[in-house]
Amino acid sequence: MSFQLSLTQARRLALSAQGFGKSPARPPNLASLTRMLQRLGVVQIDSVNALVRSHYLPLFSRLGDYPQASLEQLAWGTRRQRRLFEYWGHEASLLPLELYPLMRWRMAHAADGKGIYRQLATFGRERRDVIDRVLAAVQERGALGAGSLSTREERAGPWWDWSEEKHALEWLFAAGEVTVAGRRGFERLYDLPERVLPNAILEHPIPGEAEAHQRLLLHAADALGVATEQDLRDYFRLSPQQSKAALAELLADGRLQAGTVQGWKQPAYLHGAPRIPRRIEASALLSPFDSLVWARDRTERLFEFRYRLEIYTPAHKRVYGYYVLPFLHDGRIAARLDLRAERAHGRLAVHAVHEEALGLDEAGYQALALSLQQLADWLGLERVRLDCPRTEGSRLRQALLSGVPA
C-alpha cells in the first residue's frame, strides 16, 4: 500500500475534490459553472420539487447564488451554448459533453437489451414497430415529448403506467438514437443527436469499451478524491466486472495508487498525488442527490453520518422529515434540516433541525442561518420561516433573529 490517510485527511481530500473550500467567481459565471460541472463529471436529476429540482442545488452549494437559467443554457441551450448532455450516468444525469464518447458503449449495450430495465429491454425486442414509428416522428417533426405522441387513452398500459410511445422514446434514448433537446416543465423533449449536440462531439473517435471504463474510473477518482473500488464503480454505475477489470489496468500502469484510510475495511485508491488541504472552509446545504452524499455507505464511512431519504416512508415512521438536507460545516456534516419551499407564501420553511453528535456552536448556527437566507434569496423567497419545536430550533431562531426575519 502506497499511502495512509487519517479519516480527517480523507474528508478534506474528498471535499476539495468535490469543489468545496475554493474561492469561486463572484458572481458565478458560465465559465465557473462549466469548470465545476467538469470537475464533478455528473449531476443527478430527480423529479422531487419540494425545494427545487435537485440538479440545480449542487452548483449553488459550491458556488453560491447563480442564475438557474445559466445551468439551463449549458444543458438545453443551442448547440453552440451546450456544455452538457442528459444520459444515464449516475441514474438520470447531466454530464459534460466531453464524456459523451465514453458513454457510447452503454448506448450500444442498451440497444442490445443490456444494462437497462427488464421491461424496457423486452419492449425493445417485441415492439420494434412502435420504436420505428416514434423515431420516424422525431425525424420528421423535431423535438417531441411523449405526451405529444401518445395514442393511449385513460387506461394504463401493460408496461408500468407509460404509454407505448413513452417506452419507445425511453428505449431510443437509452440506445443513443435520440437525446434530450430540452424540457417542457420537467418533461423531456427528444430529438436526433445530430440536431442537438455539437458535430465535434458526435464525430469524436469512440474509445473501446475497456478504455472507456478506465477513463470513467479516473474521472470518478478525480471527483471523489479518495475512494474504494465500490465508490469508484458507483459514480458512473459500472458493473463490478467492468470496474475491477479497469481498476486492475489502472493500478498496473500506475495511473491509480492503492492505500488505506483509517477505519475503512476496504483498500482506498487515488489518482496522482493530490494536495490535502489543511482546512476546508465551507458551509453548505446539500441536495439528497449531491455527489458528495448520494452513496449512503460512503457517506457513513467518510463523515460518520447515517443518511436515508424518507420521502417514501410513511409520515408517522419518519425520523428526520420528508425532504432532509445535510448541512456541511467546518469540514464535517454537522446537522440536517427538513426544508420546504412554500412558494405560495413566499417563504422557505424549516420544519426540523437536527444536530449531529458533535453539534453546532454559535458560529455554526450563524453559518446555518446565513446559508438558509442565501438559499431563500436564490429561490426568490421573501423570508425564512422556522417551524421547529426542538432545542435546535430555538438556537437557530436566535441566529435568524440576529439578521434574518423568522
C-alpha positions as CSV (number, residue, x, y, z in Angstrom):
1,M,0.0,0.0,0.0
2,S,1.5,3.3,-1.1
3,F,-0.4,5.8,1.1
4,Q,-2.0,6.0,4.5
5,L,-4.6,8.7,5.3
6,S,-6.4,9.6,8.5
7,L,-10.1,9.9,8.3
8,T,-9.8,13.7,8.6
9,Q,-7.4,13.8,5.7
10,A,-9.7,11.7,3.6
11,R,-12.6,14.0,4.4
12,R,-10.6,17.1,3.4
13,L,-9.4,15.4,0.2
14,A,-12.9,14.4,-0.7
15,L,-14.4,17.8,0.0
16,S,-11.6,19.5,-2.1
17,A,-12.1,17.1,-5.0
18,Q,-15.9,17.9,-4.9
19,G,-15.2,21.6,-5.2
20,F,-15.7,22.8,-1.6
21,G,-13.5,25.2,0.1
22,K,-12.4,27.1,-3.1
23,S,-12.9,30.8,-3.9
24,P,-15.5,30.9,-6.7
25,A,-16.0,33.8,-9.1
26,R,-18.4,36.4,-7.7
27,P,-21.0,36.2,-9.1
28,P,-20.6,32.8,-10.6
29,N,-20.4,33.0,-14.4
30,L,-20.8,30.5,-17.2
31,A,-17.1,29.7,-17.2
32,S,-17.0,28.9,-13.4
33,L,-20.2,26.9,-13.7
34,T,-18.7,24.9,-16.6
35,R,-15.5,24.2,-14.6
36,M,-17.4,23.0,-11.6
37,L,-19.6,20.7,-13.8
38,Q,-16.5,19.3,-15.4
39,R,-14.9,18.7,-12.0
40,L,-18.0,16.8,-10.8
41,G,-18.4,14.9,-14.0
42,V,-22.1,14.1,-13.3
43,V,-25.0,15.8,-11.7
44,Q,-28.0,13.6,-10.8
45,I,-31.5,14.7,-12.0
46,D,-34.5,14.0,-9.8
47,S,-38.2,15.0,-10.1
48,V,-38.9,15.9,-6.5
49,N,-39.6,19.6,-6.2
50,A,-40.1,20.1,-2.5
51,L,-37.4,22.7,-2.5
52,V,-36.0,23.0,-6.1
53,R,-35.2,20.3,-8.7
54,S,-32.2,18.5,-7.3
55,H,-29.9,19.2,-10.3
56,Y,-29.9,22.9,-9.6
57,L,-28.6,22.5,-6.0
58,P,-25.0,21.2,-6.3
59,L,-23.8,24.3,-8.1
60,F,-25.5,26.5,-5.5
61,S,-23.9,24.5,-2.7
62,R,-20.4,25.1,-4.1
63,L,-20.6,28.4,-5.9
64,G,-23.5,30.3,-4.3
65,D,-26.1,32.5,-5.9
66,Y,-26.1,31.7,-9.7
67,P,-28.9,32.2,-12.2
68,Q,-30.7,28.9,-12.7
69,A,-31.1,29.9,-16.3
70,S,-27.4,29.6,-16.7
71,L,-27.5,25.9,-16.0
72,E,-30.4,25.5,-18.3
73,Q,-28.4,27.2,-21.1
74,L,-25.5,24.8,-20.6
75,A,-27.8,21.8,-20.5
76,W,-30.5,22.7,-23.0
77,G,-29.4,25.8,-24.9
78,T,-28.4,26.0,-28.6
79,R,-25.8,23.7,-30.0
80,R,-23.2,26.4,-29.6
81,Q,-24.2,27.1,-25.9
82,R,-24.4,23.5,-24.7
83,R,-21.7,22.1,-22.5
84,L,-23.8,19.2,-21.0
85,F,-26.0,16.3,-22.2
86,E,-28.5,14.1,-20.5
87,Y,-28.0,10.4,-20.1
88,W,-27.8,7.5,-17.7
89,G,-24.6,8.5,-15.8
90,H,-25.4,8.0,-12.1
91,E,-29.1,7.5,-12.6
92,A,-30.6,10.1,-14.9
93,S,-27.9,12.7,-15.1
94,L,-26.4,15.8,-16.7
95,L,-22.8,15.1,-17.9
96,P,-20.2,17.2,-19.6
97,L,-20.2,16.8,-23.3
98,E,-16.6,15.5,-23.2
99,L,-18.0,12.3,-21.6
100,Y,-20.4,11.6,-24.5
101,P,-17.9,9.3,-26.3
102,L,-17.2,7.5,-23.1
103,M,-20.9,6.6,-22.9
104,R,-21.3,5.2,-26.4
105,W,-20.6,1.6,-25.1
106,R,-23.5,2.0,-22.7
107,M,-25.8,3.1,-25.5
108,A,-24.7,0.1,-27.6
109,H,-25.4,-2.2,-24.7
110,A,-28.8,-0.7,-24.3
111,A,-29.6,-1.3,-27.9
112,D,-28.8,-5.0,-27.3
113,G,-31.1,-5.0,-24.2
114,K,-28.2,-5.0,-21.7
115,G,-27.9,-2.7,-18.7
116,I,-31.5,-1.4,-18.9
117,Y,-34.7,-2.3,-17.1
118,R,-36.0,-5.7,-18.0
119,Q,-39.4,-4.3,-19.1
120,L,-37.7,-1.8,-21.4
121,A,-35.4,-4.5,-22.9
122,T,-38.5,-6.7,-23.5
123,F,-40.3,-3.8,-25.2
124,G,-37.2,-3.2,-27.4
125,R,-37.3,-6.8,-28.6
126,E,-41.1,-7.1,-29.0
127,R,-42.3,-3.7,-30.2
128,R,-39.9,-2.6,-32.9
129,D,-42.9,-1.4,-34.9
130,V,-43.7,1.3,-32.2
131,I,-40.0,2.2,-31.9
132,D,-39.6,2.7,-35.7
133,R,-42.8,4.8,-35.8
134,V,-41.8,7.0,-33.0
135,L,-38.3,7.5,-34.4
136,A,-39.8,8.5,-37.8
137,A,-42.0,11.0,-36.0
138,V,-39.0,12.6,-34.3
139,Q,-37.1,12.6,-37.6
140,E,-40.0,14.4,-39.3
141,R,-41.2,16.7,-36.6
142,G,-38.2,17.6,-34.4
143,A,-38.1,17.7,-30.7
144,L,-41.0,15.9,-29.2
145,G,-42.3,14.8,-25.8
146,A,-44.0,11.6,-25.1
147,G,-47.3,13.4,-24.4
148,S,-47.5,14.8,-27.9
149,L,-47.0,11.3,-29.4
150,S,-49.2,9.2,-27.1
151,T,-52.2,7.4,-28.6
152,R,-53.1,5.8,-25.3
153,E,-56.5,6.6,-23.7
154,E,-57.1,6.8,-20.0
155,R,-56.4,3.2,-19.1
156,A,-53.0,2.2,-18.0
157,G,-50.7,0.3,-20.4
158,P,-49.1,-3.1,-19.8
159,W,-45.7,-1.5,-19.1
160,W,-45.6,0.3,-15.8
161,D,-48.0,3.2,-16.5
162,W,-46.2,4.5,-19.5
163,S,-47.7,4.8,-23.0
164,E,-46.1,2.7,-25.8
165,E,-44.7,6.0,-27.2
166,K,-43.1,6.9,-23.9
167,H,-41.5,3.4,-23.8
168,A,-40.2,3.8,-27.4
169,L,-38.7,7.2,-26.6
170,E,-37.0,5.9,-23.5
171,W,-35.6,2.9,-25.4
172,L,-34.3,5.2,-28.2
173,F,-32.8,7.5,-25.5
174,A,-31.0,4.6,-23.8
175,A,-29.7,3.4,-27.1
176,G,-28.5,6.8,-28.1
177,E,-30.7,7.1,-31.1
178,V,-32.3,10.2,-29.7
179,T,-31.1,12.7,-27.0
180,V,-32.8,15.3,-24.8
181,A,-33.1,18.5,-26.8
182,G,-34.8,20.4,-23.9
183,R,-37.5,20.2,-21.3
184,R,-41.1,21.4,-21.2
185,G,-41.6,21.9,-17.4
186,F,-40.0,18.6,-16.3
187,E,-41.0,16.6,-19.5
188,R,-38.1,15.6,-21.7
189,L,-38.2,16.7,-25.3
190,Y,-36.3,14.3,-27.6
191,D,-34.6,14.9,-30.9
192,L,-31.9,13.4,-33.0
193,P,-28.4,13.8,-31.6
194,E,-27.1,15.4,-34.8
195,R,-29.7,18.2,-34.4
196,V,-28.8,18.8,-30.7
197,L,-25.1,18.0,-30.0
198,P,-22.1,19.7,-31.5
199,N,-20.6,17.9,-34.5
200,A,-17.2,17.8,-32.8
201,I,-18.6,15.6,-30.1
202,L,-20.5,13.3,-32.4
203,E,-17.5,12.9,-34.7
204,H,-15.1,12.3,-31.9
205,P,-13.4,8.8,-32.0
206,I,-15.2,6.3,-29.9
207,P,-12.9,4.6,-27.4
208,G,-13.0,0.8,-26.9
209,E,-15.2,-0.4,-24.1
210,A,-12.3,-1.2,-21.8
211,E,-10.6,2.2,-22.3
212,A,-14.0,3.9,-21.7
213,H,-14.3,2.1,-18.4
214,Q,-10.8,3.1,-17.3
215,R,-11.3,6.7,-18.2
216,L,-14.7,6.8,-16.3
217,L,-13.0,5.3,-13.3
218,L,-10.3,8.0,-13.5
219,H,-13.0,10.7,-13.7
220,A,-14.6,9.2,-10.6
221,A,-11.3,9.1,-8.8
222,D,-10.7,12.8,-9.5
223,A,-14.2,13.7,-8.4
224,L,-14.1,11.7,-5.2
225,G,-10.6,12.4,-4.1
226,V,-10.1,9.1,-2.3
227,A,-12.4,6.1,-2.8
228,T,-12.8,2.4,-2.5
229,E,-13.4,0.3,-5.6
230,Q,-17.2,0.3,-4.9
231,D,-17.1,4.1,-4.6
232,L,-15.4,4.4,-7.9
233,R,-17.7,1.9,-9.6
234,D,-20.9,3.6,-8.3
235,Y,-20.0,7.1,-9.5
236,F,-20.8,6.2,-13.1
237,R,-22.7,3.0,-12.3
238,L,-20.2,0.5,-13.8
239,S,-20.7,-3.2,-13.1
240,P,-18.4,-5.0,-10.6
241,Q,-16.8,-6.9,-13.5
242,Q,-16.2,-3.7,-15.6
243,S,-14.9,-1.8,-12.6
244,K,-12.5,-4.4,-11.3
245,A,-11.0,-5.1,-14.7
246,A,-10.5,-1.3,-15.3
247,L,-9.1,-0.9,-11.8
248,A,-6.5,-3.6,-12.3
249,E,-5.2,-1.9,-15.5
250,L,-5.1,1.5,-13.8
251,L,-3.1,0.1,-10.9
252,A,-0.8,-1.9,-13.2
253,D,0.2,1.2,-15.2
254,G,0.4,3.5,-12.2
255,R,-2.5,5.8,-13.0
256,L,-4.1,4.9,-9.7
257,Q,-2.4,4.1,-6.5
258,A,-3.7,2.0,-3.6
259,G,-3.5,2.8,0.1
260,T,-5.5,2.8,3.3
261,V,-7.9,5.2,5.1
262,Q,-8.3,5.0,8.9
263,G,-11.3,2.9,9.8
264,W,-12.0,1.7,6.2
265,K,-12.1,-2.0,5.8
266,Q,-11.5,-1.9,2.0
267,P,-8.4,-0.6,0.2
268,A,-8.6,3.0,-0.9
269,Y,-7.5,4.5,-4.3
270,L,-6.5,7.9,-5.5
271,H,-5.2,9.4,-8.8
272,G,-1.9,11.2,-8.8
273,A,-0.6,12.9,-5.7
274,P,-3.3,15.4,-4.7
275,R,-2.6,18.1,-2.1
276,I,-4.6,17.6,1.1
277,P,-5.9,21.0,2.4
278,R,-5.2,21.9,6.0
279,R,-8.7,23.1,6.4
280,I,-11.9,23.2,4.3
281,E,-13.8,26.5,4.9
282,A,-17.3,25.8,3.5
283,S,-20.8,25.9,4.8
284,A,-23.4,24.4,2.5
285,L,-26.8,22.8,2.5
286,L,-26.6,19.7,0.3
287,S,-29.1,18.1,-2.0
288,P,-30.0,14.5,-1.0
289,F,-28.7,13.6,-4.5
290,D,-25.5,15.6,-4.3
291,S,-22.5,13.5,-5.4
292,L,-20.8,14.2,-2.0
293,V,-23.5,12.2,-0.2
294,W,-25.5,10.1,-2.7
295,A,-23.6,6.9,-1.8
296,R,-25.0,6.3,1.7
297,D,-22.4,3.7,2.7
298,R,-19.5,6.1,1.6
299,T,-21.2,9.0,3.4
300,E,-21.3,7.0,6.7
301,R,-17.7,5.8,6.2
302,L,-16.4,9.2,5.4
303,F,-18.4,11.5,7.6
304,E,-19.8,9.1,10.3
305,F,-23.2,10.3,9.1
306,R,-26.0,7.9,8.5
307,Y,-28.3,9.3,5.9
308,R,-31.6,7.9,4.5
309,L,-34.1,9.7,2.4
310,E,-37.6,9.4,4.0
311,I,-39.8,10.7,1.2
312,Y,-41.3,7.3,0.7
313,T,-41.5,6.5,4.4
314,P,-45.0,6.9,5.9
315,A,-45.1,10.2,7.8
316,H,-45.6,8.6,11.2
317,K,-42.4,6.5,10.7
318,R,-40.1,9.3,9.6
319,V,-37.2,10.1,11.9
320,Y,-36.0,13.4,10.4
321,G,-38.6,14.5,7.9
322,Y,-39.8,14.4,4.3
323,Y,-37.1,16.3,2.4
324,V,-34.0,16.5,4.6
325,L,-30.8,18.3,3.6
326,P,-27.4,17.7,5.3
327,F,-25.6,20.8,6.4
328,L,-21.9,20.8,5.8
329,H,-19.8,23.0,8.1
330,D,-16.2,23.1,9.2
331,G,-15.2,20.0,7.3
332,R,-18.0,17.8,8.6
333,I,-21.7,17.2,8.3
334,A,-22.9,19.0,11.4
335,A,-26.7,18.9,11.1
336,R,-29.6,18.0,8.9
337,L,-32.7,20.1,8.1
338,D,-36.2,19.3,6.8
339,L,-36.9,22.1,4.3
340,R,-39.7,23.1,2.0
341,A,-40.1,25.9,-0.4
342,E,-43.6,27.2,0.3
343,R,-43.8,29.3,-2.9
344,A,-47.5,30.4,-2.5
345,H,-46.5,32.1,0.8
346,G,-43.1,33.3,-0.4
347,R,-41.1,31.5,2.3
348,L,-38.5,28.9,3.0
349,A,-40.0,26.7,5.7
350,V,-37.7,25.0,8.2
351,H,-39.7,22.1,9.6
352,A,-37.0,20.5,11.7
353,V,-33.4,20.9,12.7
354,H,-31.3,18.0,14.0
355,E,-27.7,18.5,15.2
356,E,-25.2,15.6,14.7
357,A,-23.1,14.2,17.5
358,L,-20.6,17.0,17.8
359,G,-23.3,19.6,17.5
360,L,-23.1,23.3,16.3
361,D,-21.6,26.1,18.3
362,E,-22.8,29.7,18.0
363,A,-20.7,30.3,14.9
364,G,-22.1,27.2,13.4
365,Y,-25.7,28.4,13.9
366,Q,-24.8,31.8,12.4
367,A,-23.4,30.0,9.4
368,L,-26.5,27.9,9.1
369,A,-28.8,31.0,9.4
370,L,-26.8,32.7,6.6
371,S,-27.0,29.6,4.4
372,L,-30.8,29.5,4.8
373,Q,-31.2,33.1,4.0
374,Q,-28.9,32.8,0.9
375,L,-31.0,29.7,-0.2
376,A,-34.2,31.7,0.3
377,D,-32.9,34.6,-1.7
378,W,-31.7,32.3,-4.5
379,L,-35.1,30.7,-4.7
380,G,-36.8,34.1,-4.8
381,L,-38.5,33.5,-1.4
382,E,-39.0,36.6,0.8
383,R,-38.3,35.1,4.1
384,V,-37.2,32.1,6.2
385,R,-39.9,30.6,8.5
386,L,-38.9,28.4,11.4
387,D,-41.4,25.8,12.5
388,C,-39.2,23.5,14.6
389,P,-40.1,23.0,18.3
390,R,-36.8,21.3,19.1
391,T,-34.0,22.8,21.1
392,E,-32.1,23.2,17.9
393,G,-35.0,25.2,16.6
394,S,-34.7,27.7,19.5
395,R,-31.0,28.1,18.9
396,L,-31.5,28.6,15.1
397,R,-34.2,31.1,15.9
398,Q,-31.8,33.3,17.8
399,A,-29.3,33.2,14.9
400,L,-32.1,34.0,12.5
401,L,-33.3,36.9,14.6
402,S,-29.8,38.4,14.6
403,G,-30.3,39.3,11.0
404,V,-33.0,37.2,9.3
405,P,-36.8,37.6,9.8
406,A,-38.3,34.3,11.0
